[in-house]
């Protein structure tokens, strides 16, 4: 696979094989990458609740699937507002742009911008954007600037995408198939941040790795 240059990316945009909504501006187009801007929506893990026992901490057990799916509060900012990332706070950010990879021979990889990391914001990601993907992108953000509060504004360029052409195009059916079923990430609020397939996870938790490999072998 080869990494697309600026002119090749623009050619895919012109042909409709690659789309961004809202449209890109000149600041975002790099020699062989596209900078993405921070969106208005943030998801914040809830770490406490009030019930009949009082105010108590929520324990985020890693194997508690249902708790993880519902354990985010959504913050939707308006134009002109900012988001302050508290010391050591972890949140989920979203891209301003909705991206569509319509060309079936095109995939992409998401990276943080170095300028974002230099501010003390850890975007610990380098994720694959699959062929045929349509939607906003999500990424973890953590304040690692000691006891400093970091203020971010929707519209800031925080991460970048490089695009690669596959050696041969995929069919739509092939592009949708991730393991046994469709891709696990979607755009439906906190429901879009799912753990691995439940049947797979339950077998791993139960120590049935050999059974899993036998049952689901290629």
C-alpha positions as CSV (number, residue, x, y, z in Angstrom):
1,X,0.0,0.0,0.0
2,X,1.1,3.6,-0.7
3,X,0.4,6.7,1.3
4,X,-1.6,9.3,-0.7
5,X,-0.1,12.8,-1.3
6,X,-2.0,16.1,-1.2
7,X,-2.9,16.0,-4.8
8,X,-4.1,12.4,-4.7
9,X,-6.3,13.2,-1.6
10,X,-7.8,16.2,-3.4
11,X,-8.5,14.0,-6.4
12,X,-10.4,11.5,-4.2
13,X,-12.4,14.4,-2.8
14,X,-13.2,15.8,-6.2
15,X,-14.4,12.4,-7.4
16,X,-16.6,11.8,-4.3
17,X,-14.5,8.8,-3.2
18,X,-13.7,10.7,-0.1
19,X,-15.9,13.3,1.6
20,X,-15.7,15.6,4.6
21,X,-18.7,17.4,6.2
22,X,-18.2,20.2,6.9
23,X,-15.8,20.7,3.9
24,X,-12.1,21.0,4.6
25,X,-10.3,24.4,4.6
26,X,-6.7,25.2,3.5
27,X,-5.3,25.0,7.0
28,X,-6.2,21.3,7.2
29,X,-4.6,20.0,4.0
30,X,-1.0,18.8,4.6
31,X,1.5,17.4,2.1
32,X,0.4,13.8,2.8
33,X,-2.2,14.1,5.5
34,X,-5.4,15.8,6.6
35,X,-5.8,17.6,9.9
36,X,-9.1,17.0,11.7
37,X,-10.8,19.5,13.9
38,X,-12.2,18.9,17.4
39,X,-16.0,18.7,17.5
40,X,-18.6,20.0,19.9
41,X,-19.4,16.7,21.6
42,X,-17.6,15.1,24.5
43,X,-18.3,12.0,26.5
44,X,-17.2,12.0,30.2
45,X,-17.0,8.8,32.3
46,X,-19.2,9.0,35.4
47,X,-17.2,8.0,38.5
48,X,-19.9,8.5,41.1
49,X,-23.7,8.1,41.7
50,X,-26.3,8.8,44.4
51,X,-28.6,6.0,45.4
52,X,-30.3,4.7,48.6
53,X,-26.9,4.2,50.2
54,X,-25.7,7.7,49.5
55,X,-23.1,9.2,47.2
56,X,-20.8,6.4,46.2
57,X,-18.0,5.8,43.7
58,X,-18.8,3.8,40.6
59,X,-16.3,1.0,40.1
60,X,-15.6,0.6,36.5
61,X,-15.0,-3.1,36.4
62,X,-13.5,-3.9,33.0
63,X,-15.6,-7.0,32.6
64,X,-18.9,-5.3,33.4
65,X,-20.1,-4.7,29.9
66,X,-23.5,-3.1,30.6
67,X,-21.9,-0.6,33.1
68,X,-19.4,0.5,30.5
69,X,-21.9,1.1,27.8
70,X,-24.0,3.4,30.0
71,X,-21.2,5.1,32.0
72,X,-20.7,8.3,30.0
73,X,-22.3,11.7,30.3
74,X,-22.5,13.7,27.1
75,X,-21.5,17.3,26.9
76,X,-22.7,19.1,23.8
77,X,-21.1,22.6,23.5
78,X,-22.4,25.5,21.5
79,X,-20.3,27.8,19.1
80,X,-18.2,30.1,21.2
81,X,-18.0,27.7,24.2
82,X,-14.8,25.9,25.3
83,X,-14.1,22.7,27.2
84,X,-11.7,22.6,30.2
85,X,-9.9,19.3,30.6
86,X,-9.2,18.8,34.3
87,X,-5.9,17.5,35.6
88,X,-5.6,13.7,34.9
89,X,-9.1,13.8,33.4
90,X,-10.0,11.3,30.7
91,X,-12.7,12.1,28.2
92,X,-13.8,10.9,24.7
93,X,-13.6,13.6,22.0
94,X,-15.2,13.6,18.6
95,X,-14.1,15.0,15.3
96,X,-15.9,18.0,13.9
97,X,-15.9,16.4,10.4
98,X,-18.0,13.5,9.3
99,X,-15.8,11.4,7.1
100,X,-16.9,9.0,4.3
101,X,-14.5,6.6,2.6
102,X,-16.6,5.8,-0.4
103,X,-13.8,4.5,-2.6
104,X,-13.6,0.7,-1.9
105,X,-9.8,0.7,-2.3
106,X,-9.2,3.4,0.3
107,X,-8.5,3.2,4.0
108,X,-6.9,5.6,6.5
109,X,-5.0,5.7,9.8
110,X,-5.6,8.3,12.6
111,X,-2.7,9.9,14.5
112,X,-2.5,12.7,17.1
113,X,-0.8,15.9,16.1
114,X,2.5,16.5,17.8
115,X,1.3,20.0,18.7
116,X,-1.6,18.5,20.7
117,X,0.7,16.2,22.6
118,X,3.1,19.1,23.4
119,X,0.2,20.9,25.2
120,X,0.0,17.9,27.6
121,X,-3.0,16.3,26.0
122,X,-2.5,12.6,25.5
123,X,-4.3,11.4,22.4
124,X,-3.1,7.8,22.8
125,X,-4.3,6.6,19.4
126,X,-3.3,5.4,16.1
127,X,-6.5,3.8,14.8
128,X,-7.5,2.3,11.5
129,X,-10.4,4.0,9.6
130,X,-11.9,1.2,7.6
131,X,-12.8,1.1,3.9
132,X,-16.4,2.2,3.6
133,X,-16.5,4.0,7.0
134,X,-19.1,6.8,7.3
135,X,-19.3,8.9,10.4
136,X,-17.5,11.1,12.9
137,X,-14.3,9.8,14.5
138,X,-13.8,9.3,18.2
139,X,-10.6,9.6,20.2
140,X,-9.6,9.4,23.9
141,X,-8.2,12.6,25.4
142,X,-6.3,12.8,28.8
143,X,-4.8,15.8,30.5
144,X,-1.2,14.8,31.4
145,X,0.0,18.4,32.2
146,X,0.4,17.9,36.0
147,X,-2.0,20.0,37.9
148,X,-2.8,22.3,35.0
149,X,-6.2,22.7,33.5
150,X,-6.1,22.6,29.7
151,X,-8.7,24.6,27.8
152,X,-9.6,23.3,24.3
153,X,-12.0,24.9,21.8
154,X,-14.1,23.1,19.2
155,X,-12.5,23.6,15.8
156,X,-9.0,23.2,17.0
157,X,-6.9,20.9,14.8
158,X,-6.1,18.0,17.2
159,X,-5.3,14.9,15.0
160,X,-4.5,13.9,11.5
161,X,-5.3,11.2,9.0
162,X,-3.2,9.6,6.4
163,X,-4.8,7.7,3.5
164,X,-3.6,4.5,1.9
165,X,-4.8,2.7,-1.3
166,X,-5.4,-1.0,-1.0
167,X,-3.7,-3.4,-3.5
168,X,-7.1,-4.4,-4.6
169,X,-10.6,-2.9,-3.8
170,X,-12.9,-4.6,-1.3
171,X,-16.6,-5.3,-1.9
172,X,-19.1,-3.5,0.3
173,X,-19.8,-6.9,2.0
174,X,-16.1,-7.5,2.7
175,X,-15.6,-3.9,4.0
176,X,-18.4,-4.3,6.6
177,X,-17.3,-7.7,8.0
178,X,-15.1,-7.3,11.1
179,X,-14.5,-10.7,12.5
180,X,-17.9,-12.4,12.5
181,X,-20.1,-9.4,12.3
182,X,-20.3,-5.7,11.4
183,X,-17.9,-3.2,12.9
184,X,-18.5,-2.5,16.6
185,X,-18.2,1.3,16.5
186,X,-21.0,3.6,15.5
187,X,-22.2,7.1,16.1
188,X,-25.0,6.5,18.5
189,X,-23.8,8.4,21.5
190,X,-22.3,6.4,24.4
191,X,-23.7,3.3,22.7
192,X,-21.1,3.9,20.0
193,X,-18.3,2.9,22.3
194,X,-18.7,-0.8,22.7
195,X,-16.4,-3.5,24.1
196,X,-15.5,-6.5,22.0
197,X,-18.2,-8.9,20.9
198,X,-20.0,-10.2,24.0
199,X,-19.8,-13.9,23.1
200,X,-16.0,-13.6,22.5
201,X,-15.5,-11.7,25.7
202,X,-17.4,-14.1,27.9
203,X,-15.4,-17.0,26.6
204,X,-12.2,-15.1,27.4
205,X,-13.4,-14.2,30.9
206,X,-14.2,-17.9,31.4
207,X,-10.8,-19.0,30.3
208,X,-12.1,-20.8,27.2
209,X,-9.5,-19.4,24.8
210,X,-8.8,-22.9,23.3
211,X,-12.6,-23.5,22.9
212,X,-13.0,-20.1,21.2
213,X,-10.2,-20.8,18.7
214,X,-11.7,-24.2,18.0
215,X,-15.3,-22.9,17.6
216,X,-14.4,-19.9,15.5
217,X,-11.4,-21.0,13.6
218,X,-10.9,-20.0,10.0
